[in-house]
Amino acid sequence: MRQSSKRGNPRRKSTVRQVQLDPPQKQWRRRLLNTAKWTGAVFTVVAFVSGVWGPPWPTEPSFSPNTASFGSALDVPFIVENKSSLFAVSNLRIICHPVSLVARGPTGAEITIGDNVTIGPPPARAMVINALPPMTSTSFSCPIRGAIVVDGKDAADRTIKARLSFISEYDSRLFWGRSRTESGVFSLDTATIPQQWVPWVPIK
């Protein structure tokens, strides 16, 4: 008689996978790292756009001296530029601010203008800028000629020292009302021929 051997099926062992959760400090560290990566990418794109096309945000009018001439340096126009690539500057009014100015007449008499004086263009010669579109520029000359006299001579032709800045008033681009900004100071370099305007750096 043939005996049949009965093989029993081995029992399957049930396994339980244990999931180890990261501690809260590690989760926050990972989030901060991802945020830093995204922030760095955004700044890279913004820097590239700003370098190629100009800043995409509103900017205040920027001033720089034009090419020097052998005439009076006070007649040399300054370049007024809107460096924003998206926002225009509307209803711009520019005020010439002589931080200091010394003019000497033929007799040696001197006239000095201090920091509390501003010179705006007479209404008949006012430069009206309804809008300075993005990435465009225009020119502006400080209207000192004809405004100051020393020894019967125009101070614009007798200036021996001068520092100027420019005050800009224009419609706000983000909110209502008017914005008011002031440029850096430009100093008249009388040691060069012809005399020229250069950014003034205070001595520390």
Residue, then its C-alpha position, 0 to 999 in steps of 0.5 A: m500500500r502506497q503511502s502518500s506523504k502530505r506536504g503542508n504549505p509553509r506559512r507565509k510570514s507577514t511583514v510590516r514595513q515601518v516608515q520612519l518619519d523625518p523629525p520636524q527639524k529635518q522637514w523644515r530644513r528641506r523646505l528652507l532649502n527648496t525655498a532658497k533654490w526657488t528664490g535664487a532662481v527668481f533673482t537670477v531671472v530678474a537680474f538677467v532681465s534687468g541687465v538686458w532690458g532694464p529694471p522691470w520695477p519703477t525707477e526714479p529719474s537718473f541724471s548724468p553729465n553730457t559731453a563737456s564743451f569749451g563754453s560755460a560748464l553751466d550750459v552743458p545739459f545733463i541727460v535725464e533717463n528713465k531706466s525702468s523697462l515697464f513704467a513711464v515717468s509722468n508729469l516730470r518737473i525738474i528743479c536745479h539745486p545748487v548745493s554750492l556755487v561761487a562766482r567771481g567778477p572782474t573786480g574780484a568780487e564774489i557771490t556765493i550760493g548756499d545749500n538752501v537755494t533752488i533754481g527752477p526754469p522761468p515759466a517762459r522757458a520751462m521744459v514740459i515733460n508730459a511723459l518719459p517713456p520706459m528706457t528713454s532719455t531727454s536733456f535738461s540744463c540748469p537755468i542759472r544763466g541770466a538768473i545770477v549776476v556778479d559785477g554786472k557779468d553773468a555768473a554762468d560765465r564767472t563760476i569758479k566752484a560749483r556743486l549741483s543736484f537735481i530734484s525731480e517731482y513726478d506722478s507716483r507710479l504705484f500709488w496716488g499723489r506725487s513723488r519727490t526724489e533728489s539725484g546725487v551731487f555733481s561737482l565741477d572739475t575746474a582742473t580739466i580743459p574743458q571743465q566737466w561735471v563729475p559725480w561728487v564723492p564726499i571726503k571722509 
